[in-house]
Amino acid sequence: MIESESLVAATLPTHPLPFVGPDLFTSARAANAVRHTLSADRCVFSRSRRLLPTGTWYGPKDAADAYVEDIDVAALGGLEAAMGVGVRAWVGSNLSQLAQAHALGLRTFLRLLYNAGEDTATRLEKLAQVKAAVNEGLITAAVVPTPTDEPMGLDTLAFFAQCRLQLPAVALAADFSRLGHRLAQMALGFGANELFGPIVAERALRVGENANNPALTRKEAAVFIKGASLVPFERLAGGRLEEVTV
Amino acid sequence: MTAPLERIAEKLQAAEPLSFDDGMELFTHRNLLDVANLANGVRERLHGDRTYFNRNFHINATNVCVASCRFCSFARLEEGSPSAQTLTHEEAWQKLQRRVDAGEPVTEIHIVNGLHPGLPFSYYTELLAGLKRIKPNIHLKAFTAVELHYYHQRYGMPVEEVLQQLHAAGLDSLPGGGAEIFAPRVRKKICDDKCNADEWLNIHRIAHNMGLRSNCTMLYGHIETLEERVDHMLRLRALQDETGGFQTFIPLAFHPDNNAMMKLPGPTGVEDLRTYAVARLLLHNIPHIKAYWVMLGIKTAQTALWFGANDLDGTVQEEKIYHMAGAETPQTLAPDEIIRLIVNAGRAPVERDTLYNVIAEGDALLPKTPFRRNVNKRSLEVMP
């Protein structure tokens, strides 16, 4: 078992973030070692659908995760109202809402917001808050580092590695709809062990107005994960994991 | 590291060129970080933290093209087709003139065009000569080997004479495009009606023997196999051993939108980084590896600076070829943005000219503008 505390101490960057420096590979290796301890070479995704503030669903009907984002909860009349129409998971960055969602029995994904230009102290403070939430058992699904603006490539990857090192026992998800496909796939090589985003049964061609739709099909998600040298597993309804072979 | 990778590391330590099998091992090695670490070691041994960029812009004088490359979204078959465009000399020259009038310190113009069936050869020589009249010290990096081969056929001149006339008119170096993948199997399927690999390489050989420098490229992420990628790079390496004229290798990521190969997914981020790393390791005799941000995306290009790349290309401005194929990057990057990307990557920005002479580095390059949020991906105003 790798001692995450000593690993963190040994691999914290000697330069303030967002400077990456020669610690990049050290951090990445250490992060991947922690990830391997947690989940071997497994990378999990699930087909999910999101309850939009209009009350309609976006995503496949047989999705394993039916979730609501924290920013939409008020428009839907609250978490309990959302649960009444089928929501079973919560995604957001609001820590008080996280506690509420957990208390209601929802699967919880915590978005760890970051932006390029933050210094190390700010990042570590955020990680400490998340760590506290993890220790309280409030995050039952995954931590999802989420950029609030255009993410820098290396800064994001270094941050994923630090998240993995600081949070060795919780799933770390790369949201490909926020990071872009390329960066999300790279993040799987820097400690992430889950893929998060719109994964659908079928998707329209990315042409015209749909040109920037980030949705992946189940097969595309599996190929995506395999391309990062990990083994794709789909989380099905009920929490069962099934290896996806392509 | 595994035993094969350790053997590769030993070869690198001994400055021994890697083999075809080594290239395949690098492309298939399970742990990308191990490969990247080796590539980064070579990068830093050659260049330290120095990361080059330049101030340039593009002129695509015509997109009318008789070739039918299946991956191309830029070309139009004839004048009058929707989006077909051929610039007059004045229109092309005006692109430089307005930058000169605005005092922009641009040092290079990148000129590539379709294979127009109706323009006289003098169109191209006058294009270059006019640009040189406006700014004599502007570097004209122009014409792919595909274009030069076309002119040789179209105008009935030996390649040497084509190059001599263009050089006399102002041509300073070749951009290196049009290589795609050298393997005949692939060329037959994706670009059957333009020059083949031997012709492409020979044109660069002739240019190098004339004293002209050039870049070289590889279009990856479509139908080519890993063996064909390795073969492509080794053929470039062999010519470089002969002439020493290549400055930079540029892996170009295939973009699937708006072309005949749009059913292909295109390369992934991991594939991009691995290709860069392998390129750095295989091409020991080509000084620079360029991450062309227009095709890779800014995030991946920045990341590639730790996976073997030491050049981010330029401010570009008015890039059309890959944006018509679906590239979602801005059409230009301000110099301060490029510098910020490099500094944020923990590297040291160096502004260069086309021939890698240093124009500025160090404190002279520190960003003077605040970080821009909410960057519009489609267009970016030119920063002074």
Interface residues (C-beta under 8 A of the other chain):
Chain A: H15 P18 F19 V20 G21 P22 L24 F25 A28 R29 N32 A116 G117 D149 E150 P151 M152 G153 L154 D155 T156 L157 G180 H181 R182 L183 A184 Q185 M186 L188 G189 R206 V207 A211 N212 E220 V223 F224 G227 A228 S229
Chain B: R30 N31 L32 L33 A36 N37 N40 D257 P265 T268 G269 V270 E271 D272 L273 L296 G297 I298 K299 T300 A301 Q302 T303 L305 W306 G326 E328 L341 N344 A345 G346 F371 R373 N374 V375
